């Protein structure tokens, strides 16, 4: 458990860290409506201490994202409830 977020290291061979390439392959699921939001595209972190502040998940299709028709889901770190081997569970209001 790290800052209220449980990280399961089932396939990470007991490492205490995760690469961005591993993070961006995980599906993000919203616990409020069980909706699949998509995959992590980017993140914001504090360059002084390395702590993640936000995750960015694109809305819509790849073509809509290419033309930036819709804003990304912006997920604050406190809204991440669990990071598992395949998915990231979040609790956000999507309306």
N, C-alpha and C positions, 0 to 999 in steps of 0.2 A: 504494500500500500504506500503510495507516494502522494502527498497533498490531497488525500481523499479520493484518488483515482487508483483503482486496482489494476495492476498490470500483470497479466498472465504470461509467463515465459515458457509456454509449452513447447514451442518449436524454436526457441532462441538460445537453447543450450545454456540456460541459467545466466544470461547476460543481464546487466542492470541498465542497458541502453538499447536504443533502437535506431536504426538508420532511417533517414527520410525516404529512401527507396522502398523500405519495408512498410513504412507508415502510409505512403500514398497508394499502396496496393490493397488496402483494407476498405471494405464497405462501411459507410457511416449510416447507422440506423437511429432514428429518433424514437425514444421510448414513449413519448406522448401519444403518437398515433401509429407506431410501428411501421412508419414509412421509411423506405430506403432512399436516402438523400443523394447518394453517389459516393465517389471516392475523393480523398483529400488531394487538392491540386497545389496548395501552397500553405505556408504557415508564417506567423509573425512571432518573433522571439526577441527577448531583451539581449542585446549584444554584450552587455556587461556581465551578466550572470548566466546566460544561456537558457533561461527559462522560457518555455513556450507560453505565449499569451493567447493566440487565436489560431484556429484552423479555418481554411477557406475551401469550401466544397462548391463546385459549379452547379448551377441550376440548369435544367433543360437539356436539350440535345447538344451534340458536339458542334453542329452548325450554328445553333443559337449562341453557344459560348464563343465560337469563332468570331461572330459579329457583335458580341457583347450585348445581346438583346435583353438579358436578364442579369440581375445582380447575383453574386455568389451568396451562398449561406455563409454567414460569419459566426463561428462557434467559439465562444470564450472558453478558456481552459477549465474554468470552474463548472461548465456545463457538460464536460466529458465525464461520464459515470464509470466507464470501464473500457479498457483497451485489451482485446483478446487476440488470439492468433490470426483470426480472419476478419473480425469486425470491430468497429468502434461504436459503443453505445453512448448516445448523447441525450440530453433532455432540454429541448429548445422549443420555443413557440415559432411556428413557421408561417403564421398568418400576418 
